[in-house]
Amino acid sequence: INDNLLETCKTNLHQLINEKEYEVTQIGSLDLIVSDHVANGSFKSLKDSVKYFDEPNFAIFLRNIDLKNRLDGNLKYIDETSYNFLKKSHLFGGEVVISNVADVGSVHRVPRLKHPMVVGNNQIFIRSKNQSMNDYLFIFFNSKWGQHAIHSITSGSAQQKFNKTDFKKLNIPIPTDNWVDNHISPFLKMTDLNKAETRLLKRIKSSLLNKYF
């Protein structure tokens, strides 16, 4: 169902592009935040200040593999001190996360959890106060146009990567909020509900198995 909903969004985007109902805008000129793990300091300061845990702790260190697995697997955590240090990479849900090293172009939407989160390494995240913009950018960068834009700034032979500076210079099509509210956001809200229901059912299943077996 979720795959079909996302395909509907992409079909609507295709129509938007064909009919040229947008304005071309540089990402860096949009009212949004583009940040990542290393925005918080040098590699040494990150190593000295951030502690990782395999068992549940204050915040989830959200990696690309976790998003790919829909958080169904072994997660990494950080303590409250580390979370406070990583103030430039806090996630609250709804942000767009793009892998910018190795698995370049892997695009995800951060789930809304009742748990503090930070973005993991080798990823950038995009957050706008306007949720319509977040919704649109998620669909755009999942599309062939968005993937082409990402690969246009990707370099490296041994390890593919791109940086935030080049990303902010990308010119992309931006529709009106009204268009997004009618053609993108309703479908993403349905996928969110489906994912939340799936997580709840998994917790119920786990609880029942632990109780009776």
N, C-alpha and C positions, 0 to 999 in steps of 0.2 A: 504494500500500500504506500509506504513512504517513498519507494523508488518511483512509483507512478506519480506521486505528488510532486517530486522534484523534476520529473520529466515534463510535467505540465508547466512548471515555472520556466524551464528552459525553452519550451515551445513559445510561451508568452514573450520571453526575452528575444527570441528569434524574430518574432513579428515586430517588436519594438525596433530592432536593428534594421530590419528591411524597410520599415516605414520611416526611419530616421526621426523618430519622435524623442529626441534627446539633445543634450548639449555636451560637447566634448570638454572635459575639465581635468586638470592635473590633480592627482590624488593629494599632493602636498598643499593645495589651495582649499581643500575641503575641510569643514569643521569636524575633525576627528583626530584621534590619537593613533599613531603607529608606533608600537614599542616592542620590546623583546626582553629576554632574560639578561642579556649583557648590557642593557641600558642602565642597570643598577650599579655598575662598577667594573673594574678590571677583573681579569680572570683570577688574579691572586686574591683580590678582596672577596670575590664570590666564593672561592675555595675556602677562605678563612672564616667567612661569615654565615655560610649556608650549610645546615646539617640535614642529611637525608635519612629517612626511615622507611623500612619495609612494612612496618606495622602502622595502623591508623594513628594519626597525630593531628596537630592543629589544622593544617592545610594540605590540600592535594597538589602535588607537583605534576601538572598535567602535560604529559608527553604526547608526541605524535602517535605512538603505538597505542596509547590509552584511548585517544579519540577514534582511531581506526577500529579498535575493539569495542567501542561504545562503552567504555569503562568496565568491561567484563573481563577482568584479569587481575594480575598482581599490580597494584598501584604503588606509586612512590609518594611519600609524605615529607613535610617539613614542619619544624616546630614554630611556635609563635614568634620567637626572636628572629628566625630566618624570614618568616613572612613579613615582619615589619621592615626588615632590611630590603626585601625585594618589593619595595613600594611602587616601583615603576612597571611591575608586571602582574599586578593583581587582576584577577578575572572575576566577573560577577554573573556571567551568563548572557548569551546573545552575541558575544564578540565573534569575529571571524578570525580563525587561526590558519596560517599558511606556513607549511614547512619551507624553509629557505636554505637548507643544507641537506645534501644527500637525496632525500626523497622530495625533491623540489616540486612544488605545485600541488602537494597534497593539501586540500582545503577542507576545513571543518568548521562547525558552528558549536560554540561552547554551550553545553547543557546548563540549565538553571538548577543548581543544587543548593540545598541548605547546608553548605559547607564551604569555607574559604578555599580559594584556588589561586594558583599562580601559573603562568605559562612556563612550559618546560624549555630546555635549550633547543637550539637549531630550528626555532620557529619565530615568526613575528605574529603580532595580533593587531587587529583593527577594531577600534571602538568609537562609535559615534553616540552622542546623546540622543540622536534621532534614530529610533529603532528601525524605521523604514529604510534608512541608509544601510544599517547593518545587514538587514534582510537582503537588500538588493546586491550588496557587494559579495555576500555569500554565494548567491546564484550566479552573478557575473563571473567570479573567479573560478567557479566550477564549470563554466561554459567554455566552448572552444575559443571564444574571443578572449576571455580572461586567461586561459591557459597559454594562449599565444603571447599575450602581454607579459606574463611571467617569464616565459622562456626567452623572450626578447632581451631580458636583462640578466639572464643566467649565464654563468661562465664557469670554467674549470674543467679539466680533463679527468684527473683522478677522482675529484669530488665536485659535483655540481653544486652551485650556490649563487645566491644574490644577496644584496645588502639593502638596508632600509632606505639609504639615500637614493639609490637608483629606483627603488620601488615608488618612492614619493614623487618621482619625476614622470611617472607613467601618465599618459593622457587616456582617459577612458570615457565611454558614454554614460551620462547621468540623466535619468528620466525625472519626472516630477514625483513628489511624494504621493500625490493622488494616484498616479499610475501604479506605483509600488503597492500602495494600500489595496488596490483592486486586483492586481495581477500576480503578486508575489507573497505578501505577508499572510493572507488567509491560508494559503497552502502550507506555509512553514509552521503556522500555529497548529495546524492539524498534525504535522509530523512531530512537533513537540509533545502534543498530547499522547500520541501513539508511543513515543519513546518513554514518556513518564509512566504510562500504563505498563509497558514491558518491564521497566525497572521494578515497579511495585509487585508485579506477578512473580518476578525472580526472587524478590525478598520473601514473599509469602511461601514460595516453593522451598526455599532454603530453610525457613523457619519450621515448616511442617516436617521436612526430612530430619532436621535436628531433633524435633520433638518425638517423633515416632521411631526413629532408627538410631 
